[in-house]
Amino acid sequence: MLSNISKLFDPLGWLSPSTIKAKLLFQRLWSEHTEWDQLLSPDIQHEWSKLKEELKNISKIKIPRWVGNTQSLVQLHGFADASERAYAAVIYIKTYNEHKKPRIHLIAAKTKLAPQKKRITLPRLELCGAVLLSKLMQKVIVSMSLAQDKLQIHGWTDSMVVLGWIHGNTARWKTYVANRVNEIIKVIPSSCWRHTKSEHNAADCATRGLSPSQLLSYSLWWNGPSWLKENKEYPPEKYEAPEFELKTKPRICAAETTHSPFISKLLYKYSSVTKATRVLCRVLRFITNARERVRDNSNFYPSYITVNEIKYATKLIIKSIQLDNFAQEIEQLKRNGNISRKSAIISLNPFLDKDGILRMKGRLQHSTLPTTSKQPIVLPYHSRLTDLLILEAHHTTLHGGVKLTLAYIRNKYWIISGQRAVKKIIGRCTTCVRLNTQKRTQIMGDLPTPRVVPSRPFTHTGGGLYGTC
């Protein structure tokens, strides 16, 4: 059966309404888990015998080779459709003779079976048909070398849902729909898509199937709908998707401060948190002084940086880093005081303090430790601020090890995957690498020969033979 189906050589898809029947029949075999050497069921065997007899009529079909003069204005009309079992696309070329009379010719068609394992809704299958049409349209344009200035492209479908998707904003749709709509409009712009009635959709028969004897005289397939021969323009039209098909993606609104880009660049510019904080203090002072100078020449800051300025700048840096990495969690805590169970920091029981800084809540609330130790500030693993704080703690502990450095940091901060982050920074410390390098030991020399070669007793001993004189 498969051998006979494979013998149907139809690269341009002109016989698609007939070949799709054979494909659907073979797909039915797979759905019934028929083995290669197993006999066909009686109903399938009957359908296959009937189809084989019908395939003999294919030789009666004649297809014109000349499609007209493509040097004048050329229109390509593509039709897409789908059923629950297959989807298809067909393209017609519309040219004009010297008397401005239009001629319609079938150029190419393509069919695909709908997947059986993963069921897809009919609107999405219609969308897959439109994707198939856009790919086929691109191949036709390239193979026929059609000039863009003399070419008009038109896409037709009977699905209002697909038209609503194509004419809508792709950012509103789910990934499956958005990706395919983007692929479609790259070839056939949304302004070129229009609606046609189901009875006028030439691709419909390629999704349901026709016998070769029926296909022989099926004018809709060979010549397209009758209105295609009319001389008229096709102005752009707008379509909206039905309300029940508007499945928009959820939008996440996250707060963002104006300091975030500047603070991130500032931290990468300096190798110390202290330096970066003091520079930010100077910048904030300049902004404040510039405002105060316009209003009043008094109440300026002193020449030195105050403790309150350093505290305020430190809070700004921490809030900026947290907003860059935990924006969704902060927004959820502000809204209802809880975060999603899928969050990476759900186990830390996080909360926002009075300054809007994200902290963790542990089991030491009744201890006499300071508040910063009982409720440390949460910091991300991938952050320049985290790296600088670890480096500062490592130097403060006189190049302490991983456990000592981590214990020092956790007096104020809780870093996600803290031990791994500390190991990473300490591994880059040149001082520790130099001091912890294993010293080379002296290689001992070979032992002398008398100590390793066996010999008889008194081999190297002399004795007196004459006695005493």
The 8 nearest C-alpha neighbors of each residue, nearest first, counted from 0:
[[1, 3, 2, 4, 25, 47, 5, 21],
 [0, 2, 4, 3, 5, 25, 6, 21],
 [3, 1, 5, 0, 4, 6, 7, 25],
 [2, 4, 6, 0, 5, 1, 7, 51],
 [3, 5, 1, 6, 2, 7, 0, 21],
 [6, 4, 2, 7, 3, 1, 8, 0],
 [5, 7, 3, 4, 8, 2, 1, 9],
 [8, 6, 5, 4, 9, 3, 18, 14],
 [7, 9, 6, 10, 5, 4, 12, 11],
 [8, 10, 12, 11, 7, 14, 13, 15],
 [11, 9, 12, 8, 13, 107, 109, 108],
 [12, 10, 107, 9, 13, 108, 109, 106],
 [11, 13, 108, 15, 9, 14, 109, 10],
 [12, 14, 15, 11, 108, 107, 9, 105],
 [13, 15, 12, 17, 16, 18, 9, 214],
 [14, 16, 18, 12, 17, 13, 205, 19],
 [17, 15, 205, 208, 209, 19, 14, 204],
 [18, 16, 209, 15, 210, 19, 20, 14],
 [17, 19, 15, 21, 20, 16, 14, 22],
 [20, 18, 22, 21, 17, 16, 15, 208],
 [21, 19, 23, 208, 18, 22, 17, 24],
 [20, 22, 24, 18, 19, 23, 25, 4],
 [23, 21, 19, 25, 24, 20, 26, 18],
 [24, 22, 26, 20, 25, 21, 19, 27],
 [23, 25, 27, 21, 22, 26, 20, 28],
 [24, 26, 28, 22, 27, 23, 21, 29],
 [27, 25, 23, 29, 28, 24, 22, 30],
 [26, 28, 30, 24, 25, 29, 23, 31],
 [29, 27, 25, 31, 26, 30, 33, 32],
 [30, 28, 32, 26, 31, 27, 33, 25],
 [29, 31, 27, 32, 28, 26, 115, 33],
 [30, 32, 28, 29, 33, 27, 26, 34],
 [33, 31, 29, 30, 34, 28, 27, 35],
 [32, 34, 31, 28, 29, 37, 35, 39],
 [33, 35, 37, 36, 32, 38, 29, 28],
 [36, 34, 37, 33, 38, 32, 39, 28],
 [37, 35, 34, 38, 33, 39, 0, 32],
 [36, 38, 34, 35, 39, 33, 40, 32],
 [39, 37, 40, 36, 33, 34, 35, 44],
 [40, 38, 44, 43, 41, 37, 33, 42],
 [39, 41, 43, 42, 44, 38, 45, 33],
 [42, 40, 44, 43, 45, 39, 46, 38],
 [41, 43, 45, 44, 40, 46, 39, 47],
 [44, 42, 46, 45, 40, 41, 47, 39],
 [43, 45, 41, 47, 42, 46, 39, 40],
 [44, 46, 42, 48, 43, 47, 41, 49],
 [47, 45, 43, 49, 44, 48, 50, 42],
 [48, 46, 50, 44, 49, 45, 43, 51],
 [49, 47, 51, 45, 50, 46, 44, 52],
 [48, 50, 46, 52, 47, 51, 45, 53],
 [49, 51, 53, 47, 52, 48, 46, 54],
 [52, 50, 54, 48, 53, 49, 47, 55],
 [51, 53, 49, 50, 54, 55, 48, 56],
 [52, 54, 50, 55, 51, 56, 211, 210],
 [55, 53, 51, 56, 52, 57, 50, 211],
 [54, 56, 53, 57, 52, 58, 51, 211],
 [57, 55, 54, 58, 59, 211, 53, 212],
 [58, 56, 59, 55, 54, 60, 211, 212],
 [57, 59, 56, 60, 55, 61, 54, 211],
 [60, 58, 57, 56, 61, 215, 55, 212],
 [61, 59, 58, 57, 215, 62, 56, 211],
 [62, 60, 59, 63, 58, 215, 57, 64],
 [61, 63, 64, 60, 13, 221, 105, 65],
 [64, 62, 65, 61, 66, 104, 105, 221],
 [63, 65, 62, 66, 67, 104, 61, 106],
 [66, 64, 63, 67, 68, 104, 62, 106],
 [67, 65, 104, 64, 68, 63, 92, 103],
 [68, 66, 65, 94, 69, 102, 95, 96],
 [67, 69, 70, 71, 94, 66, 96, 95],
 [68, 70, 71, 73, 67, 94, 72, 145],
 [69, 71, 68, 72, 73, 149, 146, 145],
 [72, 70, 69, 73, 68, 149, 95, 94],
 [71, 73, 149, 150, 94, 70, 74, 69],
 [74, 72, 150, 94, 93, 149, 69, 71],
 [73, 75, 151, 93, 92, 150, 152, 76],
 [74, 76, 92, 152, 91, 153, 93, 151],
 [77, 75, 153, 91, 90, 154, 152, 74],
 [76, 78, 90, 154, 89, 155, 153, 91],
 [77, 79, 155, 89, 88, 202, 156, 154],
 [80, 78, 88, 128, 156, 129, 202, 87],
 [79, 81, 202, 203, 87, 125, 128, 86],
 [82, 80, 86, 125, 85, 124, 206, 128],
 [81, 83, 84, 85, 206, 86, 121, 207],
 [82, 84, 85, 121, 81, 113, 124, 120],
 [83, 85, 113, 82, 112, 86, 206, 23],
 [86, 84, 112, 113, 206, 82, 111, 81],
 [85, 87, 81, 128, 206, 111, 80, 110],
 [86, 88, 110, 128, 80, 109, 79, 206],
 [87, 89, 79, 132, 109, 78, 108, 202],
 [88, 90, 108, 78, 77, 202, 107, 109],
 [91, 89, 77, 107, 76, 106, 108, 105],
 [92, 90, 105, 76, 106, 104, 75, 77],
 [91, 93, 75, 104, 103, 74, 106, 76],
 [92, 94, 103, 74, 102, 73, 75, 101],
 [95, 93, 73, 102, 101, 67, 92, 72],
 [96, 94, 101, 99, 100, 102, 97, 93],
 [95, 97, 99, 98, 100, 101, 94, 68],
 [96, 98, 99, 95, 100, 71, 68, 101],
 [97, 99, 100, 96, 95, 101, 102, 94],
 [100, 98, 95, 96, 97, 101, 94, 230],
 [99, 101, 95, 98, 96, 102, 97, 230],
 [102, 100, 95, 94, 228, 99, 93, 96],
 [101, 103, 94, 93, 95, 104, 100, 228],
 [102, 104, 93, 92, 222, 91, 101, 94],
 [105, 103, 92, 91, 66, 222, 106, 102],
 [104, 106, 91, 221, 107, 90, 222, 92],
 [107, 105, 91, 90, 104, 92, 108, 11],
 [108, 106, 11, 90, 12, 89, 105, 13],
 [109, 107, 89, 12, 88, 11, 13, 90],
 [108, 110, 88, 12, 87, 89, 15, 111],
 [111, 109, 87, 86, 88, 15, 205, 112],
 [112, 110, 86, 85, 87, 113, 109, 19],
 [111, 113, 85, 84, 114, 86, 110, 23],
 [112, 114, 85, 84, 115, 111, 86, 83],
 [115, 113, 116, 117, 112, 118, 119, 84],
 [114, 116, 117, 118, 113, 30, 84, 26],
 [117, 115, 114, 118, 30, 119, 113, 29],
 [118, 116, 115, 114, 119, 113, 120, 124],
 [117, 119, 115, 116, 114, 120, 113, 83],
 [120, 118, 117, 123, 121, 124, 114, 113],
 [119, 121, 123, 122, 124, 118, 83, 125],
 [120, 122, 124, 123, 125, 83, 119, 82],
 [123, 121, 125, 124, 120, 126, 160, 161],
 [122, 124, 126, 125, 121, 120, 127, 119],
 [123, 125, 127, 121, 126, 122, 81, 128],
 [126, 124, 81, 122, 128, 123, 127, 80],
 [125, 127, 123, 129, 124, 128, 161, 122],
 [128, 126, 124, 130, 129, 125, 131, 123],
 [127, 129, 131, 125, 126, 86, 79, 130],
 [128, 130, 132, 126, 127, 131, 79, 133],
 [131, 129, 127, 133, 132, 128, 183, 126],
 [130, 132, 128, 134, 129, 133, 127, 135],
 [131, 133, 129, 88, 135, 130, 134, 136],
 [132, 134, 136, 130, 135, 131, 183, 186],
 [135, 133, 137, 131, 136, 132, 130, 138],
 [134, 136, 132, 138, 137, 133, 131, 139],
 [137, 135, 133, 139, 134, 138, 132, 140],
 [136, 138, 134, 140, 135, 139, 133, 141],
 [139, 137, 135, 141, 136, 140, 142, 134],
 [138, 140, 136, 142, 141, 137, 143, 135],
 [141, 139, 137, 143, 138, 145, 142, 144],
 [140, 142, 144, 138, 139, 143, 137, 145],
 [141, 143, 139, 144, 140, 138, 145, 137],
 [142, 144, 145, 140, 141, 139, 138, 69],
 [145, 143, 141, 142, 140, 146, 139, 147],
 [144, 146, 143, 140, 147, 150, 141, 69],
 [147, 145, 148, 149, 150, 144, 70, 140],
 [146, 148, 150, 149, 145, 151, 140, 144],
 [147, 149, 146, 150, 151, 72, 145, 73],
 [150, 148, 72, 147, 146, 73, 71, 151],
 [149, 151, 73, 147, 148, 74, 146, 72],
 [150, 152, 74, 75, 73, 153, 149, 72],
 [153, 151, 75, 74, 76, 191, 150, 154],
 [152, 154, 76, 191, 192, 75, 77, 155],
 [153, 155, 192, 77, 191, 76, 78, 193],
 [156, 154, 78, 193, 194, 192, 77, 195],
 [157, 155, 79, 194, 158, 195, 78, 80],
 [156, 158, 195, 194, 197, 196, 159, 200],
 [159, 157, 160, 161, 156, 162, 125, 194],
 [160, 158, 162, 161, 163, 157, 240, 194],
 [159, 161, 163, 240, 158, 162, 164, 122],
 [162, 160, 164, 163, 158, 159, 126, 165],
 [163, 161, 159, 165, 164, 160, 238, 166],
 [162, 164, 240, 239, 160, 238, 166, 161],
 [163, 165, 161, 167, 162, 166, 160, 240],
 [164, 166, 162, 163, 167, 180, 189, 161],
 [165, 167, 163, 189, 164, 162, 238, 237],
 [168, 166, 164, 165, 163, 169, 239, 240],
 [167, 169, 170, 171, 166, 172, 164, 165],
 [170, 168, 177, 171, 172, 167, 180, 181],
 [169, 171, 168, 172, 177, 248, 173, 247],
 [172, 170, 247, 169, 168, 248, 173, 246],
 [173, 171, 247, 177, 169, 170, 176, 248],
 [172, 174, 176, 175, 248, 177, 247, 246],
 [173, 175, 177, 176, 178, 172, 179, 248],
 [176, 174, 173, 177, 178, 179, 172, 123],
 [175, 177, 179, 174, 173, 178, 172, 180],
 [176, 178, 169, 174, 180, 172, 179, 175],
 [179, 177, 181, 180, 176, 175, 174, 182],
 [178, 180, 182, 181, 176, 177, 183, 130],
 [179, 181, 183, 177, 182, 178, 165, 176],
 [182, 180, 178, 179, 183, 184, 177, 185],
 [181, 183, 179, 180, 185, 184, 178, 130],
 [182, 184, 180, 181, 130, 185, 133, 186],
 [183, 185, 188, 187, 186, 181, 182, 189],
 [184, 186, 183, 182, 187, 181, 188, 133],
 [187, 185, 184, 133, 183, 188, 137, 182],
 [186, 188, 184, 183, 185, 133, 191, 189],
 [189, 187, 184, 190, 191, 186, 185, 192],
 [188, 190, 191, 192, 166, 165, 184, 187],
 [189, 191, 235, 188, 192, 236, 166, 237],
 [192, 190, 153, 189, 188, 154, 187, 235],
 [193, 191, 154, 189, 190, 155, 153, 162],
 [194, 192, 155, 154, 191, 156, 195, 236],
 [193, 195, 156, 157, 155, 196, 192, 159],
 [196, 194, 157, 156, 155, 199, 200, 197],
 [195, 197, 199, 198, 157, 200, 194, 156],
 [196, 198, 200, 199, 157, 195, 203, 156],
 [197, 199, 196, 200, 201, 203, 195, 224],
 [200, 198, 196, 197, 224, 201, 195, 219],
 [201, 199, 197, 202, 198, 203, 196, 78],
 [200, 202, 220, 203, 219, 223, 199, 78],
 [203, 201, 205, 200, 80, 204, 79, 88],
 [202, 204, 205, 206, 201, 80, 200, 207],
 [203, 205, 207, 206, 208, 202, 16, 209],
 [206, 204, 16, 202, 203, 208, 207, 15],
 [207, 205, 85, 86, 204, 203, 82, 87],
 [208, 206, 204, 205, 203, 82, 209, 16],
 [207, 209, 16, 20, 205, 204, 17, 19],
 [210, 208, 16, 17, 214, 213, 211, 204],
 [209, 211, 213, 17, 212, 214, 53, 208],
 [212, 210, 214, 213, 57, 56, 17, 53],
 [213, 211, 215, 210, 214, 56, 53, 216],
 [214, 212, 210, 211, 215, 209, 216, 217],
 [213, 215, 211, 217, 212, 216, 209, 210],
 [214, 216, 212, 213, 60, 217, 211, 59],
 [215, 217, 214, 218, 213, 212, 221, 220],
 [218, 216, 214, 219, 220, 215, 213, 221],
 [217, 219, 221, 220, 222, 216, 223, 224],
 [220, 218, 223, 224, 222, 217, 201, 221],
 [221, 219, 218, 201, 223, 222, 217, 202],
 [220, 222, 218, 219, 105, 223, 217, 104],
 [223, 221, 219, 218, 220, 103, 104, 105],
 [222, 224, 219, 220, 201, 221, 225, 227],
 [225, 223, 199, 219, 226, 227, 222, 201],
 [224, 226, 227, 228, 223, 222, 219, 229],
 [227, 225, 228, 229, 224, 223, 230, 199],
 [226, 228, 225, 229, 224, 223, 103, 230],
 [229, 227, 226, 101, 225, 230, 103, 102],
 [230, 228, 226, 227, 231, 101, 225, 100],
 [231, 229, 228, 232, 101, 100, 227, 99],
 [230, 232, 229, 233, 228, 227, 226, 234],
 [233, 231, 234, 230, 229, 235, 151, 227],
 [232, 234, 235, 231, 191, 153, 193, 236],
 [233, 235, 232, 236, 190, 191, 193, 231],
 [236, 234, 190, 191, 233, 237, 192, 193],
 [235, 237, 234, 238, 190, 193, 192, 191],
 [238, 236, 166, 239, 235, 190, 163, 162],
 [239, 237, 163, 162, 166, 236, 240, 159],
 [240, 238, 163, 241, 237, 167, 166, 162],
 [239, 241, 163, 160, 164, 242, 244, 245],
 [242, 240, 244, 243, 239, 160, 245, 163],
 [241, 243, 245, 244, 240, 246, 239, 160],
 [242, 244, 241, 245, 246, 240, 160, 247],
 [245, 243, 242, 241, 246, 240, 160, 247],
 [246, 244, 242, 243, 247, 240, 241, 172],
 [247, 245, 244, 172, 248, 173, 171, 243],
 [248, 246, 171, 172, 245, 173, 249, 170],
 [247, 249, 173, 171, 172, 250, 246, 170],
 [250, 248, 247, 251, 171, 246, 173, 252],
 [249, 251, 248, 252, 247, 171, 253, 170],
 [250, 252, 253, 249, 327, 330, 326, 248],
 [253, 251, 250, 254, 330, 327, 326, 255],
 [254, 252, 326, 330, 327, 251, 255, 322],
 [255, 253, 252, 326, 256, 330, 322, 329],
 [254, 256, 253, 322, 257, 259, 323, 319],
 [257, 255, 258, 259, 254, 319, 322, 260],
 [256, 258, 259, 255, 260, 261, 319, 262],
 [259, 257, 256, 261, 262, 260, 319, 315],
 [258, 260, 319, 262, 261, 257, 256, 263],
 [261, 259, 263, 262, 258, 264, 257, 265],
 [262, 260, 264, 258, 263, 259, 265, 257],
 [261, 263, 265, 259, 264, 260, 258, 266],
 [264, 262, 260, 266, 265, 261, 259, 267],
 [265, 263, 261, 267, 262, 266, 268, 260],
 [264, 266, 262, 268, 263, 267, 261, 275],
 [267, 265, 263, 268, 264, 269, 275, 262],
 [268, 266, 264, 265, 269, 263, 383, 270],
 [267, 269, 265, 266, 264, 270, 275, 263],
 [270, 268, 267, 271, 266, 275, 274, 265],
 [269, 271, 387, 268, 272, 267, 266, 274],
 [272, 270, 274, 273, 269, 387, 275, 391],
 [271, 273, 275, 274, 387, 276, 388, 270],
 [272, 274, 276, 271, 275, 277, 278, 270],
 [275, 273, 277, 271, 276, 272, 278, 269],
 [274, 276, 272, 278, 273, 277, 269, 266],
 [277, 275, 279, 273, 278, 274, 272, 312],
 [276, 278, 280, 274, 279, 275, 273, 281],
 [279, 277, 281, 275, 280, 276, 274, 282],
 [278, 280, 282, 276, 277, 281, 283, 275],
 [281, 279, 277, 283, 278, 282, 312, 284],
 [282, 280, 284, 278, 279, 283, 285, 277],
 [281, 283, 279, 285, 284, 280, 278, 286],
 [284, 282, 286, 280, 285, 281, 279, 287],
 [285, 283, 281, 287, 282, 286, 288, 280],
 [284, 286, 282, 288, 283, 287, 289, 281],
 [285, 287, 283, 289, 284, 288, 282, 290],
 [286, 288, 284, 290, 289, 285, 291, 283],
 [289, 287, 291, 285, 290, 286, 292, 284],
 [288, 290, 286, 292, 287, 291, 285, 293],
 [291, 289, 287, 288, 292, 293, 286, 294],
 [290, 292, 288, 294, 293, 295, 289, 287],
 [293, 291, 296, 289, 295, 290, 294, 288],
 [292, 294, 291, 290, 295, 289, 296, 288],
 [295, 293, 291, 292, 290, 296, 289, 297],
 [294, 296, 292, 291, 297, 293, 298, 290],
 [295, 297, 292, 291, 294, 298, 293, 299],
 [296, 298, 295, 299, 292, 291, 294, 300],
 [299, 297, 300, 296, 291, 295, 288, 292],
 [298, 300, 297, 288, 301, 296, 291, 292],
 [299, 301, 302, 298, 284, 288, 303, 304],
 [302, 300, 303, 299, 304, 305, 298, 284],
 [301, 303, 300, 304, 305, 299, 281, 284],
 [304, 302, 301, 305, 300, 281, 306, 308],
 [305, 303, 308, 302, 306, 280, 309, 301],
 [304, 306, 308, 307, 303, 309, 301, 300],
 [305, 307, 309, 308, 310, 304, 311, 303],
 [306, 308, 310, 309, 305, 311, 304, 312],
 [309, 307, 311, 305, 306, 310, 280, 312],
 [308, 310, 312, 306, 307, 311, 313, 280],
 [311, 309, 307, 313, 308, 312, 306, 314],
 [310, 312, 308, 314, 313, 309, 307, 315],
 [313, 311, 315, 309, 314, 310, 280, 276],
 [314, 312, 310, 316, 315, 311, 309, 317],
 [315, 313, 311, 317, 312, 316, 318, 310],
 [316, 314, 312, 318, 313, 317, 319, 311],
 [315, 317, 319, 313, 314, 318, 312, 320],
 [316, 318, 314, 320, 319, 315, 321, 313],
 [319, 317, 321, 315, 320, 316, 356, 322],
 [318, 320, 316, 259, 322, 317, 321, 315],
 [321, 319, 323, 317, 322, 318, 316, 324],
 [320, 322, 318, 324, 325, 323, 319, 317],
 [323, 321, 326, 319, 325, 320, 324, 318],
 [322, 324, 320, 321, 326, 325, 319, 259],
 [323, 325, 321, 322, 326, 320, 379, 327],
 [326, 324, 321, 328, 322, 327, 329, 323],
 [325, 327, 322, 329, 253, 328, 324, 330],
 [326, 328, 330, 329, 325, 253, 331, 251],
 [327, 329, 331, 325, 330, 326, 338, 332],
 [330, 328, 332, 326, 331, 327, 325, 333],
 [329, 331, 333, 327, 328, 332, 326, 253],
 [332, 330, 334, 328, 333, 329, 338, 335],
 [333, 331, 336, 329, 337, 334, 330, 335],
 [332, 334, 330, 331, 336, 335, 329, 351],
 [335, 333, 331, 332, 336, 330, 337, 329],
 [334, 336, 332, 337, 333, 331, 338, 330],
 [335, 337, 332, 333, 334, 331, 338, 350],
 [338, 336, 332, 335, 331, 339, 334, 328],
 [339, 337, 331, 328, 332, 340, 345, 342],
 [338, 340, 341, 342, 337, 345, 328, 331],
 [339, 341, 342, 345, 338, 343, 344, 346],
 [340, 342, 339, 343, 345, 338, 344, 346],
 [343, 341, 345, 344, 339, 340, 338, 328],
 [342, 344, 345, 341, 346, 340, 415, 347],
 [345, 343, 346, 347, 342, 349, 348, 415],
 [344, 346, 342, 347, 348, 343, 340, 338],
 [345, 347, 344, 348, 343, 349, 342, 340],
 [346, 348, 359, 344, 349, 345, 360, 361],
 [349, 347, 360, 346, 359, 345, 350, 344],
 [350, 348, 359, 347, 358, 360, 357, 345],
 [349, 351, 358, 357, 359, 352, 348, 332],
 [352, 350, 357, 355, 356, 358, 353, 349],
 [351, 353, 355, 354, 356, 350, 357, 358],
 [352, 354, 355, 351, 356, 357, 350, 358],
 [355, 353, 352, 356, 351, 314, 357, 318],
 [354, 356, 351, 352, 353, 357, 318, 329],
 [357, 355, 351, 352, 354, 318, 358, 376],
 [356, 358, 351, 350, 377, 376, 355, 349],
 [359, 357, 376, 377, 349, 350, 375, 374],
 [360, 358, 349, 347, 374, 348, 375, 377],
 [359, 361, 374, 348, 349, 347, 358, 362],
 [360, 362, 363, 359, 373, 374, 364, 347],
 [361, 363, 364, 360, 373, 365, 366, 374],
 [364, 362, 366, 373, 365, 361, 368, 360],
 [363, 365, 366, 362, 373, 361, 360, 374],
 [366, 364, 363, 367, 362, 368, 373, 361],
 [367, 365, 363, 368, 364, 373, 369, 362],
 [368, 366, 369, 365, 364, 363, 370, 373],
 [367, 369, 366, 372, 373, 370, 363, 371],
 [370, 368, 372, 371, 373, 367, 366, 374],
 [369, 371, 373, 372, 374, 368, 375, 364],
 [370, 372, 411, 375, 374, 369, 373, 410],
 [373, 371, 410, 370, 375, 369, 411, 374],
 [374, 372, 370, 363, 371, 364, 375, 368],
 [373, 375, 371, 360, 359, 372, 370, 358],
 [376, 374, 412, 411, 371, 372, 413, 358],
 [375, 377, 358, 412, 413, 357, 411, 378],
 [378, 376, 413, 358, 357, 414, 412, 359],
 [377, 379, 414, 413, 415, 376, 385, 380],
 [380, 378, 415, 381, 414, 382, 324, 377],
 [379, 381, 415, 382, 414, 416, 420, 378],
 [382, 380, 379, 383, 385, 386, 420, 324],
 [383, 381, 385, 384, 380, 379, 386, 320],
 [382, 384, 386, 385, 387, 266, 267, 381],
 [385, 383, 387, 382, 386, 388, 266, 272],
 [386, 384, 382, 388, 383, 387, 389, 378],
 [385, 387, 383, 389, 384, 388, 390, 382],
 [386, 388, 390, 384, 389, 385, 272, 271],
 [387, 389, 391, 385, 390, 386, 392, 384],
 [390, 388, 392, 386, 391, 387, 393, 385],
 [389, 391, 393, 387, 388, 392, 386, 394],
 [390, 392, 388, 394, 393, 389, 387, 395],
 [393, 391, 395, 389, 394, 390, 404, 388],
 [392, 394, 398, 390, 396, 391, 404, 395],
 [393, 395, 397, 398, 391, 392, 396, 390],
 [396, 394, 392, 397, 393, 391, 398, 399],
 [395, 397, 399, 393, 394, 398, 392, 404],
 [398, 396, 394, 395, 399, 393, 392, 400],
 [399, 397, 393, 394, 396, 400, 431, 395],
 [400, 398, 396, 397, 403, 393, 404, 401],
 [399, 401, 403, 402, 404, 398, 393, 425],
 [400, 402, 404, 403, 405, 421, 422, 399],
 [403, 401, 405, 404, 400, 406, 418, 399],
 [404, 402, 406, 400, 405, 401, 399, 407],
 [405, 403, 407, 401, 393, 406, 402, 399],
 [404, 406, 408, 402, 407, 403, 401, 409],
 [407, 405, 403, 409, 404, 408, 402, 410],
 [408, 406, 404, 405, 409, 410, 403, 392],
 [409, 407, 405, 410, 406, 412, 411, 404],
 [410, 408, 412, 411, 406, 407, 413, 405],
 [409, 411, 372, 408, 407, 412, 371, 406],
 [412, 410, 375, 371, 409, 372, 408, 376],
 [413, 411, 376, 375, 409, 408, 377, 414],
 [412, 414, 377, 409, 375, 376, 378, 415],
 [413, 415, 417, 378, 379, 377, 416, 380],
 [414, 416, 380, 417, 379, 378, 413, 377],
 [417, 415, 419, 418, 414, 380, 420, 379],
 [416, 418, 414, 420, 415, 419, 421, 405],
 [419, 417, 421, 420, 416, 422, 405, 401],
 [418, 420, 422, 417, 421, 416, 423, 380],
 [419, 421, 417, 423, 418, 422, 416, 380],
 [422, 420, 418, 424, 423, 419, 425, 401],
 [423, 421, 419, 425, 420, 424, 426, 401],
 [422, 424, 420, 426, 421, 425, 419, 427],
 [425, 423, 421, 427, 426, 422, 420, 390],
 [426, 424, 428, 422, 427, 423, 421, 401],
 [425, 427, 423, 424, 428, 422, 432, 431],
 [426, 428, 425, 424, 429, 423, 432, 431],
 [429, 427, 425, 431, 430, 426, 432, 424],
 [428, 430, 432, 431, 433, 427, 426, 434],
 [431, 429, 433, 432, 428, 434, 398, 435],
 [432, 430, 434, 433, 428, 429, 435, 398],
 [431, 433, 429, 435, 430, 434, 436, 428],
 [432, 434, 430, 431, 436, 435, 429, 428],
 [435, 433, 431, 436, 432, 430, 437, 429],
 [436, 434, 432, 433, 431, 437, 430, 438],
 [435, 437, 433, 434, 432, 438, 431, 439],
 [436, 438, 435, 439, 434, 433, 440, 432],
 [439, 437, 436, 440, 435, 434, 441, 433],
 [438, 440, 437, 441, 442, 436, 435, 443],
 [441, 439, 442, 438, 443, 437, 436, 444],
 [442, 440, 443, 439, 444, 438, 445, 437],
 [441, 443, 440, 444, 439, 445, 446, 438],
 [444, 442, 441, 445, 446, 440, 447, 439],
 [443, 445, 442, 446, 441, 447, 448, 440],
 [446, 444, 447, 443, 448, 442, 451, 450],
 [445, 447, 444, 448, 450, 451, 449, 443],
 [448, 446, 450, 449, 445, 451, 452, 444],
 [447, 449, 450, 451, 452, 446, 445, 453],
 [450, 448, 452, 451, 447, 453, 454, 446],
 [451, 449, 448, 447, 452, 446, 453, 454],
 [450, 452, 448, 449, 453, 447, 446, 454],
 [451, 453, 449, 448, 450, 454, 447, 446],
 [452, 454, 451, 455, 449, 450, 448, 456],
 [455, 453, 452, 456, 458, 449, 457, 459],
 [456, 454, 458, 457, 453, 459, 452, 460],
 [457, 455, 458, 454, 459, 460, 453, 461],
 [456, 458, 460, 459, 455, 461, 454, 462],
 [459, 457, 456, 455, 460, 454, 461, 453],
 [458, 460, 457, 461, 456, 455, 454, 449],
 [461, 459, 457, 458, 462, 456, 455, 463],
 [462, 460, 459, 463, 457, 458, 464, 456],
 [461, 463, 464, 460, 465, 457, 466, 459],
 [464, 462, 465, 466, 461, 467, 460, 468],
 [463, 465, 466, 462, 467, 461, 468, 460],
 [466, 464, 463, 467, 468, 462, 461, 460],
 [465, 467, 464, 463, 468, 462, 461, 460],
 [468, 466, 465, 463, 464, 462, 461, 460],
 [467, 466, 465, 463, 464, 462, 461, 460]]
